[in-house]
Amino acid sequence: MEAAAHVKFIRMSPQKIQRVINIVRGLSVEDALNLLHFTRKNAAEPVSKAIRSAFANLGNVESEIRVEMKQAFVKTAFVNSGPTLKRFRPMSMGRAGKIRKRTSHLTIIVEHK
């Protein structure tokens, strides 16, 4: 069985989250959470929250079986870009510079072995 968790509108660019996702893809849930705890990237926090949520959803799907973190693993993890907040900032010589505040949509799928 498998369960998914979707986190939308994360105020971080997809490129930054993709670096962290590549580290945890294919690991067991316990190993992934331990690795994310000691990762020095700001994207580690929303990714670990999504993994915890997907694992909790897996527990709800398989209510008759007790699932341990060692038995579940991160099957699929991907990030898509969300809407971009567009802002402007004054620049030299009376110009306006674009500032793009990017957002991301994160999807984690956890499967029981």
N, C-alpha and C positions, 0 to 999 in steps of 0.2 A: 504494500500500500504506500501511497505517497500523499503528501500534503504540501500546500503552497502558502506563501505569505507575500503580500504585495505592499510595498511602502511607496507612497506617491508624494511628489512635490518636495523632495529633499533639496534643501538649498545648498547644493554642491554640484560641481560640474560632473558629467558622466565619466570623463577621463580619469578624474581622481578616484572615483568609486571603482572603476574598472580595475585599477591597479590592485586594490585590496581584494576584490572578488576573485581575481586570478590566483591568489594565494590559497584561498579556502575551498575552491571548487574540487570536489572529489574526496575531501577529507571526512572523517566521522564528525558528528556534531560536537562531541566533547573536544576533540583535537582542534577543530576550527575555532571554538570559543576560547580555548586556551591560547591559541596563536593570536587571535584578535585582541585579547586582553593585553598582550605585550607588544602589539604593533604600534609604532609611533606615527600613525596616520590618523587624521581627523575622520576619515571615512570609516574607520573601524567601528565606531559607535553605532551608526545606523545599520551597518551590515550585521553586527552581532545582535542587535535588536530584532532584525528580520529573521535571523536564524533561530533565535529563541521563540519567536512567534510561530514560525513554521513547525518547529518541534512540538510546541503546545498544540497546534492544529493537528499534528500527526497523532498525538495522544487522544484527541477528541474523535478522530476518524476511527482509530482502532481502540474502542472503549473496552473490549473484552480481553485485550492483550496488553500487558504492561511493557512499554517500550523504554529501553534504556538509551542513554546518549551514545554509548559505544556501539550500539546496534544500528543506529540511524546514521545516514551520511548525506552530505549535500550533493544531490544528484545534478541539479541544474541551477545556475546562478547567472543572471544577466541584468544589465542596466540599459535603460532607454532614456533618451533626453526628453525632458518635460518642456513646458513653456518657458521662454526666456523673458525675463523682466528687462525692459529696455529703459535705461536712464541716460541722461546727458549731463556732462560736466563742462564748465567753462575752461577753455584752453587759451593759448596765446593768440594775440592779434584778433580778438573778438570772435574766435571760432568756438564751436561746440564739439566736444568729443563724445563718441558713443561709449557707453558702459553697458555690457551685457551681463546680467546676473542670471546665470544658468541654473536650471533645476533638473532633477533626475527622478525617474521611476525605477524602483528596484524590485526584482522578483527572485525569490529563493524557493526552490522545490527540494524537499527533504523526503528521502525514501527509507523504508525499513528493510533491512537485509533479510 
